[in-house]
Amino acid sequence: MATILEVARAAKVSPATISRVLLRPELVAEKTRLRVQEVIDALGYKPNPTAASLRTTRTGKIVVSVPNIANPFFSNIVRGIEECAQKNGYSVLLGDTCGDRAREERYASMLGSREADGLIFLGHRLPDAVRDTVSRDGPKAPIVNACEFSPSLGVSSVHIDNQLAAKTAMEALYDLGHRNIGVITGYLESPLSRDRLKGAMDAIAQKSDARITVLSDNFSIESGYRLTLELADSVQPTAVFCFSDEMAIGALAALRALKLRCPEDVSVMGFDDIDIARYVYPALTTTRQPMHSIGTLAAELLLDIIAQKQSELRFVTLPHKLVVRRSVGPVPLRGKDGASALNGSFAPEV
């Protein structure tokens, strides 16, 4: 009896194409499918039922790769993924990549080796290990991105409108009188960082009196601390807009080290609204992302793809909210007694 390799050689296609003709014929072009079927009939090829079973049996596991599991932003998303997966009978294999490309590839390769049925990645790169799968299966590839948004990735995603969120935040700072603003971004190779920076710059595009200084690094507390010291030494901004709450927490620490008051001397704005944001001093003004919902919807999208309930790419944009607390205030207007004239229209959340 003919083997799958002999059939593939005779039909001048790969063994994978033979398998698709037998298991998922809708994915194969009609001309190719008919030619392959003719060869199968002519050679009398019969697939091994045991091997076919192994190929089609689901593992009941999904892989989730995370750039930094220590970051509360990511851990809240993972919690949403985990809860949705468990409700649907799936287990989660969690991979902390630490932003390392080699680690990203190792976790993504678990999909090709059939150690998992699907992949959710929270970083900005589509791993090379799954590019062929995405190219071959398109929107039916069991791969979803959460947090970032780039149509060029070719996979479904869940995110907020980062450009609009940053634009809203920057407009709030400008409306409070801030004209000298430091912006601390994540690495600009990330679409998320680029979108936020574009939104921030759009907000002041027509404001000739605005002075913006941009510094970039990773999204860590340490980066926020170091870059705020650099801003204070160089341009003395009246406000610092950080692209993550962890960066903003670092910025607050840097201001304390410099004996500068927040917000009386320098305002600080974060992004994400992680749990600790309301408990730092002063409580952090920030943009709230629905982290748990991002995880839940990403998992739902992936499970729909695995169950073959979805045949088109879906880009889900969730709402965000500017949460006003105590770390942002107007540029101080000093009266005769030296007190600040506060702008009551920017009322902090209690």
Backbone torsions as a table, in degrees:
resi	resn	phi	psi	omega
1	MET	NA	141.0	-177.4
2	ALA	-66.3	151.2	175.5
3	THR	-99.4	167.8	180.0
4	ILE	-64.1	-32.6	178.1
5	LEU	-66.4	-39.6	178.7
6	GLU	-66.2	-39.5	177.3
7	VAL	-64.3	-43.4	-179.4
8	ALA	-62.0	-42.5	179.0
9	ARG	-64.3	-43.1	-178.2
10	ALA	-66.5	-35.8	-179.0
11	ALA	-87.8	-6.8	-179.7
12	LYS	59.1	44.9	174.9
13	VAL	-136.2	176.2	178.8
14	SER	-84.0	158.4	174.2
15	PRO	-57.4	-32.4	179.4
16	ALA	-63.1	-36.4	178.3
17	THR	-66.8	-37.7	176.1
18	ILE	-59.6	-45.2	179.9
19	SER	-61.9	-41.7	-179.9
20	ARG	-66.0	-37.5	177.7
21	VAL	-60.2	-37.9	-177.6
22	LEU	-81.4	-36.1	-172.0
23	LEU	-102.4	-37.2	-177.9
24	ARG	-139.0	66.4	-174.5
25	PRO	-59.8	-23.2	-178.7
26	GLU	-66.5	-15.4	-179.3
27	LEU	-88.9	-5.9	-174.6
28	VAL	-108.6	135.8	178.0
29	ALA	-56.3	143.4	-173.0
30	GLU	-58.5	-44.3	-178.9
31	LYS	-60.0	-44.8	178.7
32	THR	-66.6	-42.5	-178.9
33	ARG	-60.8	-42.9	-179.2
34	LEU	-66.8	-40.3	179.4
35	ARG	-64.2	-44.3	179.6
36	VAL	-63.3	-41.7	-178.3
37	GLN	-64.4	-36.1	177.3
38	GLU	-62.3	-43.0	179.6
39	VAL	-66.1	-42.4	178.3
40	ILE	-57.9	-45.4	-179.3
41	ASP	-66.7	-41.7	-177.3
42	ALA	-65.8	-38.3	-178.0
43	LEU	-90.0	-7.3	179.6
44	GLY	67.5	34.1	-177.8
45	TYR	-71.0	133.6	175.7
46	LYS	-124.9	117.1	-179.7
47	PRO	-63.4	147.3	177.4
48	ASN	-71.2	116.3	-176.2
49	PRO	-63.4	-31.8	179.0
50	THR	-68.1	-44.6	178.9
51	ALA	-64.9	-40.4	178.7
52	ALA	-61.9	-38.4	178.9
53	SER	-63.5	-42.1	179.6
54	LEU	-63.6	-36.1	-178.5
55	ARG	-71.2	-34.0	-172.9
56	THR	-97.3	-13.8	179.9
57	THR	-69.1	132.6	179.1
58	ARG	-83.6	151.1	-178.1
59	THR	-86.0	-21.9	-174.6
60	GLY	74.8	20.2	-179.3
61	LYS	-130.8	146.6	169.4
62	ILE	-126.0	147.4	179.7
63	VAL	-99.3	136.1	176.2
64	VAL	-124.4	117.9	178.1
65	SER	-104.4	132.4	-171.5
66	VAL	-126.4	131.6	-179.8
67	PRO	-62.9	-33.1	-177.3
68	ASN	-159.5	97.3	-175.1
69	ILE	-68.1	-18.8	178.6
70	ALA	-72.9	-17.5	178.8
71	ASN	-77.5	121.2	-177.4
72	PRO	-58.6	-26.8	177.4
73	PHE	-59.0	-48.7	-178.9
74	PHE	-70.4	-38.4	-177.3
75	SER	-64.7	-32.8	176.3
76	ASN	-68.7	-36.0	175.8
77	ILE	-66.5	-44.1	179.2
78	VAL	-60.5	-37.4	178.3
79	ARG	-60.2	-41.9	177.2
80	GLY	-63.9	-41.2	177.6
81	ILE	-62.1	-47.6	-176.9
82	GLU	-60.0	-45.7	-177.9
83	GLU	-63.6	-42.7	179.0
84	CYS	-65.8	-43.1	-179.2
85	ALA	-62.0	-45.8	-179.0
86	GLN	-61.3	-40.4	179.3
87	LYS	-62.6	-26.2	-177.7
88	ASN	-104.2	16.0	174.8
89	GLY	79.2	18.5	179.4
90	TYR	-110.1	150.0	172.3
91	SER	-104.2	154.7	-178.8
92	VAL	-110.1	126.9	171.8
93	LEU	-98.5	113.4	-172.3
94	LEU	-100.2	127.8	178.1
95	GLY	-120.0	118.4	176.7
96	ASP	-90.4	105.3	-172.9
97	THR	-83.4	-17.2	-175.5
98	CYS	55.5	26.8	179.8
99	GLY	72.7	9.8	-176.2
100	ASP	-88.8	125.5	-176.0
101	ARG	-61.8	-39.9	-179.1
102	ALA	-62.9	-39.7	177.4
103	ARG	-66.4	-40.8	177.1
104	GLU	-56.5	-42.6	-179.1
105	GLU	-66.9	-39.9	-179.1
106	ARG	-63.0	-43.9	-179.3
107	TYR	-69.6	-39.3	179.1
108	ALA	-65.7	-31.5	-178.5
109	SER	-66.8	-16.0	177.5
110	MET	-64.0	-23.4	176.5
111	LEU	-70.1	-46.9	-179.6
112	GLY	-67.1	-31.0	179.5
113	SER	-87.3	7.8	176.3
114	ARG	61.1	31.1	172.0
115	GLU	-86.4	-10.0	178.6
116	ALA	-151.2	157.0	-178.5
117	ASP	-91.5	-16.8	-178.0
118	GLY	-162.6	168.4	-177.1
119	LEU	-134.1	131.5	166.6
120	ILE	-115.5	121.7	177.9
121	PHE	-116.1	135.8	-176.3
122	LEU	-99.8	1.9	176.3
123	GLY	-90.3	-171.8	-175.7
124	HIS	-104.1	-5.3	-178.2
125	ARG	-104.1	135.8	169.2
126	LEU	-80.5	116.3	-177.2
127	PRO	-59.9	143.0	177.7
128	ASP	-58.9	-30.1	-176.5
129	ALA	-61.8	-20.0	-178.6
130	VAL	-117.9	6.4	-179.0
131	ARG	-62.3	-41.4	179.1
132	ASP	-63.0	-38.6	178.9
133	THR	-63.1	-44.7	179.4
134	VAL	-65.4	-41.8	179.6
135	SER	-63.8	-39.5	-177.0
136	ARG	-76.5	-46.5	-170.9
137	ASP	-99.6	-12.5	179.0
138	GLY	58.3	-133.4	-176.5
139	PRO	-66.4	-11.8	178.6
140	LYS	-87.0	-4.1	175.6
141	ALA	-66.2	130.5	-176.4
142	PRO	-78.4	65.6	-175.5
143	ILE	-140.6	130.9	-178.6
144	VAL	-135.3	141.7	174.4
145	ASN	-105.3	140.2	176.2
146	ALA	-123.5	143.1	177.3
147	CYS	90.1	-58.0	-178.6
148	GLU	-81.1	164.1	172.6
149	PHE	-144.8	116.0	174.9
150	SER	-149.3	109.5	179.9
151	PRO	-55.7	-26.2	-177.9
152	SER	-65.8	-17.4	177.9
153	LEU	-66.2	-28.9	177.4
154	GLY	78.4	19.1	178.6
155	VAL	-131.2	158.3	177.6
156	SER	-65.4	154.3	-177.0
157	SER	-151.2	161.3	175.4
158	VAL	-129.9	133.3	-172.2
159	HIS	-166.2	178.0	167.3
160	ILE	-106.6	174.9	174.0
161	ASP	-85.0	89.7	-175.2
162	ASN	-64.6	-33.9	179.6
163	GLN	-65.2	-47.6	179.7
164	LEU	-65.6	-40.3	-178.9
165	ALA	-61.5	-44.2	-180.0
166	ALA	-69.3	-35.7	177.9
167	LYS	-62.2	-44.1	178.8
168	THR	-61.6	-42.9	-179.3
169	ALA	-64.4	-44.0	-179.3
170	MET	-67.5	-37.7	177.1
171	GLU	-61.9	-36.6	178.4
172	ALA	-63.6	-41.2	178.4
173	LEU	-65.5	-43.1	-179.8
174	TYR	-63.5	-41.9	-178.8
175	ASP	-64.3	-22.6	178.0
176	LEU	-87.4	5.3	175.5
177	GLY	98.5	-0.4	-179.0
178	HIS	-74.5	125.9	179.7
179	ARG	-120.8	-18.3	179.2
180	ASN	-115.5	96.5	-169.4
181	ILE	-121.8	129.9	172.9
182	GLY	-92.7	136.0	178.8
183	VAL	-119.2	122.1	-179.7
184	ILE	-110.3	112.5	-174.8
185	THR	-105.8	166.3	166.7
186	GLY	-78.3	-178.7	178.8
187	TYR	-56.3	134.3	-174.2
188	LEU	-80.2	-0.5	170.7
189	GLU	-73.3	-13.9	178.5
190	SER	-85.6	127.8	175.8
191	PRO	-55.9	-34.4	179.6
192	LEU	-59.2	-48.0	179.3
193	SER	-65.3	-42.0	-179.2
194	ARG	-64.8	-41.0	179.8
195	ASP	-64.0	-43.6	179.7
196	ARG	-65.0	-40.8	179.9
197	LEU	-65.2	-40.5	178.0
198	LYS	-61.6	-42.6	178.2
199	GLY	-61.8	-43.1	179.6
200	ALA	-63.1	-41.9	-178.9
201	MET	-72.8	-33.0	176.0
202	ASP	-60.6	-35.7	-176.5
203	ALA	-63.2	-29.6	-176.2
204	ILE	-115.8	15.0	-175.7
205	ALA	-58.8	-36.5	-178.2
206	GLN	-100.5	11.6	-177.5
207	LYS	-104.4	95.3	-174.2
208	SER	-68.2	-17.3	-178.0
209	ASP	-92.3	0.0	-178.3
210	ALA	-87.2	137.4	177.4
211	ARG	-121.3	116.1	-176.3
212	ILE	-115.8	129.6	175.4
213	THR	-116.0	123.7	-175.0
214	VAL	-110.7	127.9	173.0
215	LEU	-126.8	145.8	-174.8
216	SER	-130.7	145.6	173.3
217	ASP	-165.8	-161.2	176.9
218	ASN	-77.6	176.8	-172.7
219	PHE	-88.2	29.6	-171.3
220	SER	-93.7	163.9	173.5
221	ILE	-59.0	-43.0	-178.2
222	GLU	-60.2	-41.0	178.8
223	SER	-65.1	-43.5	178.2
224	GLY	-59.5	-41.2	-180.0
225	TYR	-64.4	-51.6	-175.0
226	ARG	-66.4	-42.9	-176.8
227	LEU	-73.6	-27.9	174.3
228	THR	-68.4	-39.9	174.7
229	LEU	-59.8	-40.7	179.6
230	GLU	-64.9	-42.2	178.0
231	LEU	-63.5	-44.2	-179.0
232	ALA	-62.9	-34.0	-178.9
233	ASP	-76.7	-26.8	-172.8
234	SER	-104.0	-51.6	-171.9
235	VAL	-119.0	-6.6	179.9
236	GLN	45.8	64.2	-178.6
237	PRO	-68.8	155.0	172.9
238	THR	-88.4	-12.6	177.3
239	ALA	-148.8	147.3	176.3
240	VAL	-124.5	122.4	178.7
241	PHE	-105.1	112.4	-178.2
242	CYS	-102.4	142.0	-176.3
243	PHE	-86.4	11.6	168.9
244	SER	-155.6	155.3	178.0
245	ASP	-66.6	-35.1	179.0
246	GLU	-62.9	-42.1	174.7
247	MET	-59.2	-42.0	-178.8
248	ALA	-64.9	-37.1	176.6
249	ILE	-62.9	-39.6	174.6
250	GLY	-63.8	-37.8	178.4
251	ALA	-63.7	-41.9	178.0
252	LEU	-60.8	-40.8	179.3
253	ALA	-65.1	-38.1	179.0
254	ALA	-64.7	-40.3	178.7
255	LEU	-64.0	-40.2	177.1
256	ARG	-62.1	-40.6	179.6
257	ALA	-63.6	-30.6	179.6
258	LEU	-89.6	1.8	-178.2
259	LYS	60.3	35.2	173.7
260	LEU	-102.6	141.5	-177.7
261	ARG	-90.9	146.4	175.2
262	CYS	-121.5	123.9	7.2
263	PRO	-99.0	8.0	-173.2
264	GLU	-60.0	-38.9	178.8
265	ASP	-99.3	-45.3	-178.8
266	VAL	-140.4	128.3	174.7
267	SER	-85.2	149.6	177.9
268	VAL	-131.2	129.6	177.6
269	MET	-121.7	135.7	179.0
270	GLY	-106.9	-162.0	179.4
271	PHE	-158.0	128.8	174.5
272	ASP	126.6	-45.3	-172.4
273	ASP	63.3	57.2	171.4
274	ILE	-68.5	163.8	-171.1
275	ASP	-55.4	-38.9	-174.0
276	ILE	-74.9	-12.4	-174.6
277	ALA	-57.8	-35.4	-178.2
278	ARG	-81.1	-11.1	-174.8
279	TYR	-105.8	-10.4	175.2
280	VAL	-72.5	168.2	179.0
281	TYR	-120.2	125.9	-9.7
282	PRO	-72.2	156.3	179.8
283	ALA	-54.5	138.6	-166.0
284	LEU	-85.5	126.1	168.0
285	THR	-76.9	132.8	-169.8
286	THR	-160.5	170.9	173.1
287	THR	-98.8	123.5	-177.4
288	ARG	-84.0	123.5	170.7
289	GLN	-101.6	141.6	178.1
290	PRO	-81.3	74.8	-170.3
291	MET	-58.4	-48.6	-178.6
292	HIS	-61.0	-41.7	179.9
293	SER	-67.2	-35.5	176.1
294	ILE	-58.6	-45.4	179.6
295	GLY	-65.2	-45.0	-178.3
296	THR	-61.1	-47.7	-177.6
297	LEU	-69.4	-34.0	175.9
298	ALA	-62.2	-42.6	178.5
299	ALA	-65.9	-41.2	178.6
300	GLU	-62.3	-42.3	177.1
301	LEU	-59.3	-47.5	-177.9
302	LEU	-62.9	-44.7	-178.7
303	LEU	-65.5	-33.0	174.9
304	ASP	-65.0	-40.1	178.3
305	ILE	-64.7	-45.8	179.9
306	ILE	-59.4	-39.2	-179.4
307	ALA	-81.9	5.1	179.1
308	GLN	60.0	35.4	176.9
309	LYS	-96.9	-2.6	-176.1
310	GLN	-132.3	130.7	-177.3
311	SER	-125.4	3.2	178.6
312	GLU	-130.2	153.2	175.5
313	LEU	-65.6	142.0	176.6
314	ARG	-126.6	127.7	176.5
315	PHE	-114.9	105.6	-173.8
316	VAL	-99.5	118.9	178.3
317	THR	-105.4	118.4	-179.1
318	LEU	-96.5	158.2	-178.1
319	PRO	-74.5	152.8	174.5
320	HIS	-123.0	171.6	-179.4
321	LYS	-150.7	133.2	172.2
322	LEU	-78.6	117.4	-177.8
323	VAL	-103.4	114.1	-175.7
324	VAL	-91.9	121.0	175.1
325	ARG	-125.1	-135.7	-169.4
326	ARG	-104.0	-8.4	-172.0
327	SER	-83.6	-6.1	179.2
328	VAL	-122.8	133.7	176.4
329	GLY	-147.4	177.3	179.2
330	PRO	-72.1	160.4	170.4
331	VAL	-58.7	126.6	-174.2
332	PRO	-58.6	131.2	172.4
333	LEU	-109.9	109.8	-172.3
334	ARG	-83.7	128.2	174.0
335	GLY	-91.3	-171.1	-178.5
336	LYS	-62.9	-30.2	-178.8
337	ASP	-91.2	3.8	177.5
338	GLY	84.0	0.9	-178.8
339	ALA	-79.3	152.0	178.3
340	SER	-79.6	140.9	173.3
341	ALA	-91.2	101.2	-173.6
342	LEU	-80.4	146.0	178.8
343	ASN	-88.9	107.9	-175.2
344	GLY	-68.4	-14.8	-177.7
345	SER	-73.7	-14.3	-179.9
346	PHE	-106.4	74.5	-171.0
347	ALA	-85.1	124.9	-179.1
348	PRO	-65.7	150.7	173.3
349	GLU	-72.2	133.1	-179.2
350	VAL	-83.9	NA	NA
